[in-house]
Every structure is written in structure tokens, then in C-alpha cells.
């Protein structure tokens, strides 16, 4: 039979209220009484009912995390940062994969809120009006991680995607490249897609390079779309000398597409991207990229959420973390 709090109280010779105080780490219990209760719990194999404790305290010590694509190594690394900080502050994580589908994201958000999580982390997806409507039904804090809402109404932790793209394209320009193509993410994604596209255009404009629409292809952030986009560029009569990819994964696809056609990177085409996933240093040639601090994005977002859940003072609810250009072997001077 299930061991109850009543059984523990009777075994320890104390009241059920005292057992409850011990289980919930209330300091107002004498050390010898606490010891008796713990011994009774161990003898009986009692496990406190987390749901019942949550109902009593109105806290469940759980945080809901919505992840757009659990197979994407970027989000896996971000999730690791989230979990490490959650464990540090004694929160449990409910991780939900949304398969990059808006309808599933909305459903998951509502389900997590119905399960009475203490806070919600929404990771890396496009924040639409439907998302905002779901957030507005929440009575608990919400933090956006690796994304942000256009109005800036919700606390968020992210990088400056436009500046990261600007820095990447500027690296190509400093190496003498003028015919620079872009493999972009969807422009409906205001953070990772549109912002990186705007950074590309701004870098061209700053260098006095005319923007050419036929040098931009829209991908879906994944390897296969990088392969297909590069096939298109290779088919142009006047080919670009360099490619800026909005993600490492698409850049790796582009590298393989180039190599499949008998060309070389960086001898024939230079390539740079954004993210710095583990594969960026494993592919040959190693990929030059602008690194976003993935682990830190998750860790800082979770720490921000803990502050909001504990109603602590937050100086800056919209955090921008620094990025860094990692020079490897996929970029060379246009004349080399």
C-alpha cells in the first residue's frame, strides 16, 4: 500500500503538520524532531506527493521549456544551460519539442500552463500574435530564449542577430570579396531570419556594394536547403566568390555541394556563417563562423526566470549576449 504522511507521522510520533514542515524544509523544526521524521521516512520508503505539495504551496518547482526542434544541436546546447541553472535553484524541467510547428507550440504552451508550471521558457521560435495571445493567459513569468517578440514586451535573452550577420559579411569584405551571396532563413522569422538578412544588406551598403536579389536564396536553416541553395549559385553565369549562410548547418550543406561539383573551399568559394555548432570545427575545411554563446543563452535565460519567479529585482529584462567571430579555414582572400 502507498505510504502516506499520516503513516510517517505515526511512525515518528509527531503531527502530520510537523512532517509537512520537515518535507518542505521549514526551518521551524527542532533538529532532533527533524532527525526522527527523516528516519521514519527512510524506514517506510515515503515519497512526498509533489502534486499535493504544489497545491498546498501554490508552487510546483517545475519550469516548462518549449523547444522548436530537439534534433537541432543549437537547442540541445541551450537546453543544457537551462537545465544546469534549473538544478542549481532546485527546479525541475518539463521539456517539450514542438517540431517547429506553430500550432504545436501554442498547444504545448497551453498544456504547460494548465500543468501549473512556475515559469515558462519559450526557446528559439518565431513569436507570432497567436503566441502573444497564449502568453497573455499566463499568471506565471515567461522568458524568451534565443528569440524575442517584436514589441519587446516580454523578458528575453538573445544575441544581436543583425550585428552578427553584419560582422560575418564584413569579414568577407575585408578579404576582398564583392560578389557575396546569402543563404538566408525565412524572412518571416524576425530574429534569426529577417535580422540576419538585414545585417547582410547593411554590410553590403556600408562597403558600397550593390545588393543583388538573385544572390539571395531562402532556406529553412537545415543542411539540405544549404545544398540546394548552393546548387543554384553554382548554376549562375556570374558566380559569387563568397557565401554568407545564416546558419552553420546550411553552410555545411553548401560546402558539400561545392565539393560535389569539383570546386574547393576556400580556393573557389569562401564561406562564413553564424552559430558555431560542434560540426563547424569537424567539417573540412573547418568553418569560419560567428559564434553565439549557446550554453550561456540557456543559463542566463533560466537565471532571469528564477529571479522573476522569486519576484527579485531585475535590472535588465531584455539581455543581449555578445557574439564572437571564429576564424577558421573556409575564408580566404579573393585573389589568393
C-alpha positions in Angstrom: 0.0 0.0 0.0 1.0 3.6 -0.6 2.8 5.2 2.4 1.1 8.4 3.4 2.1 11.4 5.5 -0.2 10.0 8.3 1.9 6.8 8.4 5.1 8.8 8.7 3.7 11.0 11.5 2.5 7.9 13.4 5.9 6.2 13.0 7.8 9.3 14.1 5.4 10.1 16.9 4.8 13.7 15.6 1.9 15.5 14.0 1.2 15.5 10.2 1.9 19.3 10.3 5.4 18.6 11.6 6.1 16.0 8.9 4.9 18.6 6.3 7.2 21.2 7.7 10.2 18.8 7.5 9.4 17.7 3.9 9.1 21.4 2.9 12.3 22.4 4.6 10.6 24.7 7.1 13.3 25.9 9.5 10.9 26.0 12.4 11.5 22.3 13.4 13.9 21.2 16.2 16.9 19.2 14.9 16.1 16.1 16.9 12.5 16.1 15.7 13.7 16.6 12.1 16.0 13.6 12.5 13.2 11.4 13.8 11.0 12.3 10.8 13.8 11.7 8.3 14.4 8.3 9.9 10.7 7.4 9.7 10.6 8.5 6.0 13.6 6.3 5.3 12.2 3.2 7.1 8.8 3.5 5.4 10.1 4.5 2.0 7.8 7.5 1.9 7.8 9.7 -1.2 6.2 13.2 -0.8 3.4 13.8 -3.3 4.7 16.7 -5.5 1.3 17.5 -6.8 -0.2 17.7 -3.3 2.7 19.9 -2.1 2.2 22.1 -5.2 -1.4 22.6 -4.4 -0.6 23.5 -0.8 2.2 25.9 -1.6 0.9 27.0 -4.9 4.4 26.2 -6.3 5.3 23.1 -8.3 9.1 23.8 -8.6 8.7 23.0 -12.3 9.6 25.1 -15.3 8.1 24.4 -18.8 10.5 24.7 -21.7 9.3 24.8 -25.3 12.0 23.8 -27.8 11.3 24.2 -31.5 13.5 21.3 -32.7 15.1 18.8 -30.3 17.2 17.3 -33.1 19.0 20.7 -33.6 22.3 20.8 -31.8 21.9 24.5 -31.1 18.8 24.0 -29.0 20.3 20.9 -27.3 23.2 23.1 -26.1 20.9 25.9 -25.0 18.7 23.3 -23.1 21.8 22.1 -21.2 22.4 25.6 -20.0 18.8 25.9 -18.9 18.9 22.6 -17.0 22.2 23.3 -15.2 20.8 26.5 -13.7 17.4 25.0 -13.0 19.2 22.2 -11.0 21.2 24.8 -9.1 18.0 26.5 -8.0 16.1 23.3 -7.4 13.7 23.5 -10.3 12.7 20.5 -12.4 12.3 20.9 -16.2 9.5 19.8 -18.4 11.0 19.9 -21.9 8.5 19.9 -24.9 9.5 19.5 -28.5 7.3 21.5 -30.9 8.7 20.3 -34.3 8.9 23.9 -35.5 5.1 23.9 -35.9 3.3 27.0 -34.6 0.1 25.1 -33.8 2.0 22.6 -31.7 3.9 25.4 -29.9 0.6 27.0 -28.9 -0.8 23.7 -27.8 2.3 22.9 -25.7 2.3 26.4 -24.1 -1.3 26.0 -23.0 -0.6 22.4 -21.7 2.3 23.5 -19.6 0.3 26.4 -18.2 -2.5 24.0 -17.3 0.0 21.8 -15.5 0.7 24.8 -13.2 4.4 25.2 -14.0 6.0 28.0 -12.0 7.5 29.6 -15.1 7.8 29.2 -18.9 10.8 29.4 -21.2 10.0 29.7 -24.9 13.0 28.9 -27.0 14.1 29.9 -30.4 10.9 30.1 -32.4 9.1 32.9 -34.2 6.9 34.8 -31.7 3.6 35.5 -33.5 0.4 37.2 -32.4 -1.0 33.8 -31.6 1.9 33.1 -29.2 1.3 36.5 -27.6 -2.3 35.6 -27.0 -1.3 32.4 -25.3 1.3 34.2 -23.2 -1.3 36.7 -22.1 -3.3 33.9 -20.4 -0.4 33.1 -18.1 -0.2 34.0 -14.5 3.4 32.9 -14.2 6.6 34.6 -15.6 7.6 33.9 -19.2 11.1 34.4 -20.7 12.0 34.2 -24.4 15.3 32.5 -25.1 17.3 32.8 -28.4 14.4 34.8 -29.8 12.3 37.9 -28.8 9.0 39.5 -29.5 8.9 42.4 -31.9 7.3 44.8 -29.4 9.9 43.9 -26.7 7.1 43.3 -24.1 8.5 40.0 -22.8 11.8 39.4 -21.0 14.3 37.8 -23.3 17.9 36.6 -23.7 19.3 36.6 -27.2 22.2 37.9 -29.4 22.1 40.8 -31.8 21.4 38.7 -34.9 21.7 41.7 -37.3 25.1 42.7 -35.9 26.3 39.1 -36.0 25.4 38.9 -39.7 27.0 42.3 -40.4 30.2 41.1 -38.8 30.2 37.9 -40.8 29.7 39.7 -44.1 32.3 42.4 -43.2 34.8 39.6 -42.7 34.3 38.5 -46.3 34.5 42.1 -47.5 37.8 42.6 -45.6 39.1 39.6 -47.6 38.4 41.4 -50.8 35.1 39.8 -51.7 32.5 41.9 -53.5 30.2 39.2 -55.1 28.7 37.9 -51.9 25.7 35.6 -51.9 23.5 34.8 -48.9 21.7 31.6 -47.9 19.0 33.1 -45.6 16.5 31.7 -43.2 12.8 32.6 -43.6 12.2 36.3 -43.6 9.0 35.7 -41.6 11.3 34.9 -38.6 12.1 38.4 -37.2 15.1 37.2 -35.1 17.2 34.6 -36.9 15.8 35.1 -40.4 15.0 38.8 -41.1 17.5 40.3 -38.7 20.4 38.3 -40.3 19.2 39.2 -43.7 19.2 42.9 -42.7 22.7 42.6 -41.4 23.8 41.2 -44.7 22.3 44.1 -46.6 23.7 46.6 -44.2 27.2 45.3 -44.5 27.0 45.5 -48.3 25.7 49.0 -48.2 28.4 50.1 -45.7 31.0 48.8 -48.2 29.3 50.5 -51.2 28.4 47.1 -52.7 25.1 46.9 -54.6 22.5 44.5 -53.3 21.6 41.8 -55.8 18.3 40.0 -55.3 19.5 37.0 -57.3 22.3 36.4 -54.9 19.9 35.6 -52.0 18.2 32.2 -51.6 15.8 31.4 -48.7 16.5 28.2 -46.8 14.9 26.5 -43.8 18.1 26.5 -41.6 18.8 22.9 -42.3 21.6 21.1 -44.2 19.5 20.1 -47.3 18.5 23.7 -48.0 22.1 24.7 -48.0 22.9 22.1 -50.6 20.0 23.3 -52.8 20.8 27.0 -52.5 24.5 26.4 -53.4 23.4 24.3 -56.5 21.5 27.4 -57.6 24.6 29.7 -57.1 26.8 27.3 -59.0 24.4 27.5 -61.9 24.7 31.3 -62.2 26.5 32.6 -65.2 28.3 35.1 -62.9 29.0 33.1 -59.7 29.6 34.7 -56.3 33.1 34.4 -54.8 31.8 34.1 -51.3 28.7 32.8 -49.4 27.3 34.0 -46.2 25.0 31.4 -44.6 22.5 32.3 -41.9 23.3 29.0 -40.1 26.3 26.6 -39.8 24.1 23.7 -40.9 23.2 25.3 -44.2 26.8 26.4 -44.7 28.0 22.8 -44.3 25.4 21.8 -46.9 26.8 24.5 -49.2 30.4 23.2 -48.7 29.4 19.7 -49.6 27.5 21.0 -52.7 30.7 22.9 -53.8 32.9 19.8 -53.3 30.5 17.5 -55.1 30.8 19.7 -58.2 34.6 19.6 -58.1 35.2 23.0 -56.6 37.2 23.8 -53.5 36.6 25.9 -50.4 38.1 28.4 -49.9 40.1 28.4 -53.2 37.0 28.8 -55.4 34.4 30.0 -52.8 34.8 31.4 -49.3 32.0 30.6 -46.8 31.1 32.1 -43.4 28.1 31.6 -41.3 26.6 32.1 -37.8 26.2 29.8 -34.8 29.4 27.8 -34.2 27.8 24.3 -33.7 30.2 21.4 -33.0 30.2 20.3 -36.6 31.7 23.7 -37.6 35.1 22.6 -36.4 34.7 19.0 -37.7 33.8 19.7 -41.3 36.7 20.1 -43.8 37.7 22.8 -44.3 36.8 23.9 -40.8 34.1 26.5 -41.0 34.7 30.2 -40.2 31.6 31.3 -38.2 30.2 33.9 -35.8 29.7 32.1 -32.6 26.6 32.7 -30.4 27.1 31.6 -26.8 24.5 28.8 -26.8 25.1 27.4 -23.3 25.1 30.9 -21.9 21.8 31.8 -23.7 20.1 29.0 -21.8 21.8 29.6 -18.5 21.2 33.3 -18.4 17.6 32.9 -19.5 16.9 30.4 -16.7 18.6 32.6 -14.2 16.4 35.5 -15.4 13.3 33.3 -15.0 14.3 32.3 -11.4 14.6 35.9 -10.5 11.1 36.6 -11.9 9.6 33.6 -10.2 11.1 34.7 -6.9 10.0 38.3 -7.5 13.5 39.5 -7.3 14.6 42.8 -8.8 15.6 42.6 -12.5 17.7 45.5 -13.8 17.5 44.5 -17.5 14.7 42.1 -18.6 16.0 42.1 -22.3 19.5 40.8 -22.3 21.8 40.8 -25.4 24.8 38.5 -25.1 28.0 39.1 -27.1 28.9 37.1 -30.2 32.4 36.3 -31.5 33.9 35.7 -34.9 35.8 32.4 -35.1 38.3 32.5 -37.9 39.0 29.0 -39.3 39.8 27.8 -42.8 36.8 28.3 -45.0 37.5 32.0 -45.8 40.5 33.3 -47.9 41.3 36.4 -49.8 39.5 36.7 -53.1 42.8 36.9 -55.0 44.5 34.0 -53.3 
